[in-house]
Amino acid sequence: MAFGKKTGEYSLKWTSATMTPGPAASVLAQLNFEGTATGFGAVLGTATFVGVKNGTFSWCARAFPDSADIVTGTGEGTFESVARHKWSTSLITHLSDGGAVGSKGEIDLATRSWTGTLYEVN
């Protein structure tokens, strides 16, 4: 799937982390986030990262829009280190209302923030 037109932005704060053993002696990093996203209101979610400087991650979230019922979403994405303590992310999230949203962002590990842009998914 490709990203289309920009639909908004998001700003999340990393609130806690859990590290667990993964496959082939890897460590899975489960990071919990909360914040807001255009059209979704308040967002709570967990990203589970596989890899150290690059790799894949899953996203599981719940959003509380002002004008609609609760929306849940699950997605798969990729990340890569772009600077010291900064990861670039690309993600497609499939929504409980049947839609999908794309996102590109940056996680700043030092400030525990994840900000970026939302897109239509083609």
URLIN-V328013 format. One record per backbone hydrogen bond with DSSP energy under -0.5 kcal/mol. NH is the residue of the N-H (numbers start at 0). CO is the residue of the C=O. E is the energy in kcal/mol with one decimal. If there is no record, write none. Layout:
# URLIN-V328013
((NH	CO	E) (NH	CO	E))
This chain:
# URLIN-V328013
((3	119	-3.1) (6	117	-2.6) (7	117	-1.2) (9	115	-2.1) (10	35	-2.5) (11	113	-2.7) (12	33	-3.1) (13	111	-3.2) (14	12	-0.6) (14	31	-2.9) (15	31	-1.0) (17	29	-2.3) (19	27	-2.2) (21	25	-3.1) (24	21	-0.6) (25	22	-1.5) (27	19	-3.4) (28	48	-1.9) (29	17	-3.0) (29	27	-0.7) (30	28	-0.7) (30	46	-3.0) (31	15	-2.6) (32	44	-3.3) (33	12	-1.8) (34	42	-2.0) (35	10	-1.9) (36	40	-1.6) (37	8	-2.6) (39	36	-2.4) (40	36	-1.3) (41	63	-0.9) (42	34	-2.8) (43	61	-2.6) (44	32	-2.4) (45	59	-2.6) (46	30	-2.7) (47	57	-2.1) (48	28	-2.9) (48	46	-0.6) (49	55	-2.8) (50	26	-0.6) (50	48	-0.5) (54	78	-2.2) (55	49	-1.2) (56	76	-2.0) (57	47	-1.8) (58	74	-2.3) (59	45	-1.9) (60	72	-2.8) (61	43	-2.7) (62	70	-3.3) (63	39	-0.7) (63	41	-2.5) (67	64	-0.7) (70	62	-1.9) (72	60	-2.2) (73	93	-2.0) (74	58	-2.4) (75	91	-1.2) (76	56	-2.7) (77	89	-2.2) (78	54	-2.2) (79	87	-1.8) (80	52	-3.0) (81	85	-2.4) (82	85	-1.2) (85	82	-2.1) (86	106	-2.5) (87	79	-3.0) (88	104	-2.6) (89	77	-2.0) (90	102	-2.5) (91	75	-1.6) (92	100	-2.9) (93	73	-3.1) (94	98	-3.0) (95	71	-2.5) (97	94	-1.8) (100	92	-2.3) (101	118	-2.6) (102	90	-2.5) (103	116	-2.0) (104	88	-2.0) (105	114	-2.6) (106	86	-2.8) (107	105	-0.6) (107	112	-2.8) (108	84	-2.5) (108	106	-0.8) (109	84	-0.7) (111	107	-1.2) (112	107	-1.5) (113	11	-2.5) (114	105	-1.9) (115	9	-2.0) (116	103	-2.7) (117	7	-2.7) (118	101	-2.8) (119	4	-2.5) (121	1	-3.3) (121	119	-0.5))
